[in-house]
Every structure is written in C-alpha cells, then in structure tokens.
Amino acid sequence: MPVPPVVSFQDPLPDAESYRPDAAKVLAGDPVQQVANVFSSADGRFNCGVWSGEPGKWRVSFSENEFCRLLEGVLIVTADDGPARTFRAGDAFVMPAGFEGTWEVVERATKLYAVYE
C-alpha cells in the first residue's frame, strides 16, 4: 500500500462540518461546533484535525483517546469523579478513553486534535 503524503496544518483546511451535541446532553448555551478532519488513517482508528466550538456546556463520554492543543479560547473539563481543569490558549492535554463528565467552552475555542480509537 502506498504511503500517503505528509499532511501540513498550514495547508488550506478541508471544509468544516458544523454540528451540535445531542440536545439531551446540553447543560447550558448553544454549543455549535465545527470540525475539519485533516487526516484519517487507512484503518480509520487515527484521526486529526481542527475543532472549534461556541460557548456552552455539555456532557461527554470518551470512547477514544484524544490529544488536544488549544489554539484559542478557554475550556473547563470536569470529570464526574474529579476536579475541574481549566485550559487556555497554548495548553495541551489528553482526554483518556473512558472519561465521563462535562466539557464547557467559556470563550469561543479552537483546538488541534489527534484521536486514537
């Protein structure tokens, strides 16, 4: 199988898809989100791209491991069984598979993501 070309996040991004979390999971605001997936592995288990979201708070349950690098904005991630963590532009963090809690966008946020399922 041929090796795909190197992918640069400085190249024009693919068109972003807009979506909202399931209404039953939304706790506050209208968290409209956009995602532009830049790369997917041949087996579909690894994906990376750019995500952005408007202010709001919703319930999350991660089935995958996700590395995040926040480019702009402020997020508060709170585990059901742990403390709240605040992340700001420039911060990097990992959301582990099995995490359950809330994700809150305090100020419009944009992040780079790399997801492995």
Contacts in CASP RR format, 6 or more apart in sequence:
PFRMAT RR
TARGET T0000
AUTHOR 0000-0000-0000
METHOD contacts of the structure
MODEL  1
MPVPPVVSFQDPLPDAESYRPDAAKVLAGDPVQQVANVFSSADGRFNCGV
WSGEPGKWRVSFSENEFCRLLEGVLIVTADDGPARTFRAGDAFVMPAGFE
GTWEVVERATKLYAVYE
1 42 0 8 1.000
4 39 0 8 1.000
7 38 0 8 1.000
7 39 0 8 1.000
7 48 0 8 1.000
9 38 0 8 1.000
9 49 0 8 1.000
9 50 0 8 1.000
9 112 0 8 1.000
13 36 0 8 1.000
13 38 0 8 1.000
13 49 0 8 1.000
13 50 0 8 1.000
14 36 0 8 1.000
14 37 0 8 1.000
14 38 0 8 1.000
15 36 0 8 1.000
16 34 0 8 1.000
16 35 0 8 1.000
16 36 0 8 1.000
16 50 0 8 1.000
16 52 0 8 1.000
17 34 0 8 1.000
17 35 0 8 1.000
17 36 0 8 1.000
18 32 0 8 1.000
18 33 0 8 1.000
18 34 0 8 1.000
19 32 0 8 1.000
19 33 0 8 1.000
19 34 0 8 1.000
19 35 0 8 1.000
20 26 0 8 1.000
20 30 0 8 1.000
20 31 0 8 1.000
20 32 0 8 1.000
20 33 0 8 1.000
21 31 0 8 1.000
21 33 0 8 1.000
21 58 0 8 1.000
21 59 0 8 1.000
25 58 0 8 1.000
25 59 0 8 1.000
25 60 0 8 1.000
26 56 0 8 1.000
26 57 0 8 1.000
26 58 0 8 1.000
27 56 0 8 1.000
27 57 0 8 1.000
27 58 0 8 1.000
27 59 0 8 1.000
27 102 0 8 1.000
28 56 0 8 1.000
28 57 0 8 1.000
28 104 0 8 1.000
29 55 0 8 1.000
29 56 0 8 1.000
29 57 0 8 1.000
30 54 0 8 1.000
30 56 0 8 1.000
31 53 0 8 1.000
31 54 0 8 1.000
31 55 0 8 1.000
31 56 0 8 1.000
31 57 0 8 1.000
31 58 0 8 1.000
31 105 0 8 1.000
32 53 0 8 1.000
32 54 0 8 1.000
33 51 0 8 1.000
33 52 0 8 1.000
33 53 0 8 1.000
33 54 0 8 1.000
34 51 0 8 1.000
34 52 0 8 1.000
34 53 0 8 1.000
35 49 0 8 1.000
35 50 0 8 1.000
35 51 0 8 1.000
35 52 0 8 1.000
36 49 0 8 1.000
36 50 0 8 1.000
36 51 0 8 1.000
37 47 0 8 1.000
37 48 0 8 1.000
37 49 0 8 1.000
38 48 0 8 1.000
38 49 0 8 1.000
38 50 0 8 1.000
39 46 0 8 1.000
39 47 0 8 1.000
39 48 0 8 1.000
39 49 0 8 1.000
40 46 0 8 1.000
40 47 0 8 1.000
41 47 0 8 1.000
44 117 0 8 1.000
45 116 0 8 1.000
45 117 0 8 1.000
46 114 0 8 1.000
46 115 0 8 1.000
46 116 0 8 1.000
46 117 0 8 1.000
47 113 0 8 1.000
47 114 0 8 1.000
47 115 0 8 1.000
48 112 0 8 1.000
48 113 0 8 1.000
48 114 0 8 1.000
48 115 0 8 1.000
49 112 0 8 1.000
49 113 0 8 1.000
49 114 0 8 1.000
50 110 0 8 1.000
50 111 0 8 1.000
50 112 0 8 1.000
50 113 0 8 1.000
51 110 0 8 1.000
51 111 0 8 1.000
51 113 0 8 1.000
52 108 0 8 1.000
52 109 0 8 1.000
52 110 0 8 1.000
52 111 0 8 1.000
53 105 0 8 1.000
53 108 0 8 1.000
53 109 0 8 1.000
53 110 0 8 1.000
54 105 0 8 1.000
54 108 0 8 1.000
55 105 0 8 1.000
55 106 0 8 1.000
55 107 0 8 1.000
55 108 0 8 1.000
56 104 0 8 1.000
56 105 0 8 1.000
57 102 0 8 1.000
57 103 0 8 1.000
57 104 0 8 1.000
57 105 0 8 1.000
58 102 0 8 1.000
58 103 0 8 1.000
58 104 0 8 1.000
59 100 0 8 1.000
59 101 0 8 1.000
59 102 0 8 1.000
59 103 0 8 1.000
60 99 0 8 1.000
60 100 0 8 1.000
60 101 0 8 1.000
60 102 0 8 1.000
60 103 0 8 1.000
61 98 0 8 1.000
61 99 0 8 1.000
61 100 0 8 1.000
61 101 0 8 1.000
62 95 0 8 1.000
62 96 0 8 1.000
62 97 0 8 1.000
62 98 0 8 1.000
62 99 0 8 1.000
62 100 0 8 1.000
63 97 0 8 1.000
63 98 0 8 1.000
63 117 0 8 1.000
64 97 0 8 1.000
64 115 0 8 1.000
64 116 0 8 1.000
64 117 0 8 1.000
65 94 0 8 1.000
65 95 0 8 1.000
65 96 0 8 1.000
65 97 0 8 1.000
65 115 0 8 1.000
65 116 0 8 1.000
65 117 0 8 1.000
66 94 0 8 1.000
66 95 0 8 1.000
66 113 0 8 1.000
66 114 0 8 1.000
66 115 0 8 1.000
66 116 0 8 1.000
67 92 0 8 1.000
67 93 0 8 1.000
67 94 0 8 1.000
67 113 0 8 1.000
67 114 0 8 1.000
67 115 0 8 1.000
68 87 0 8 1.000
68 92 0 8 1.000
68 93 0 8 1.000
68 94 0 8 1.000
68 95 0 8 1.000
68 111 0 8 1.000
68 112 0 8 1.000
68 113 0 8 1.000
69 90 0 8 1.000
69 91 0 8 1.000
69 92 0 8 1.000
69 111 0 8 1.000
69 112 0 8 1.000
69 113 0 8 1.000
70 87 0 8 1.000
70 88 0 8 1.000
70 89 0 8 1.000
70 90 0 8 1.000
70 91 0 8 1.000
70 92 0 8 1.000
70 93 0 8 1.000
70 109 0 8 1.000
70 110 0 8 1.000
70 111 0 8 1.000
71 89 0 8 1.000
71 90 0 8 1.000
71 110 0 8 1.000
71 111 0 8 1.000
71 112 0 8 1.000
72 89 0 8 1.000
72 107 0 8 1.000
72 108 0 8 1.000
72 109 0 8 1.000
72 110 0 8 1.000
73 88 0 8 1.000
73 89 0 8 1.000
73 105 0 8 1.000
73 106 0 8 1.000
73 107 0 8 1.000
73 108 0 8 1.000
73 109 0 8 1.000
73 110 0 8 1.000
74 86 0 8 1.000
74 87 0 8 1.000
74 88 0 8 1.000
74 89 0 8 1.000
74 105 0 8 1.000
74 106 0 8 1.000
74 107 0 8 1.000
74 109 0 8 1.000
75 86 0 8 1.000
75 87 0 8 1.000
75 103 0 8 1.000
75 104 0 8 1.000
75 105 0 8 1.000
75 106 0 8 1.000
75 109 0 8 1.000
76 84 0 8 1.000
76 85 0 8 1.000
76 86 0 8 1.000
76 87 0 8 1.000
76 102 0 8 1.000
76 104 0 8 1.000
76 106 0 8 1.000
77 84 0 8 1.000
77 85 0 8 1.000
77 87 0 8 1.000
77 93 0 8 1.000
77 95 0 8 1.000
77 101 0 8 1.000
77 102 0 8 1.000
77 103 0 8 1.000
77 104 0 8 1.000
78 84 0 8 1.000
78 85 0 8 1.000
78 101 0 8 1.000
78 102 0 8 1.000
78 104 0 8 1.000
79 99 0 8 1.000
79 100 0 8 1.000
79 101 0 8 1.000
80 100 0 8 1.000
80 101 0 8 1.000
85 93 0 8 1.000
87 93 0 8 1.000
97 117 0 8 1.000
END
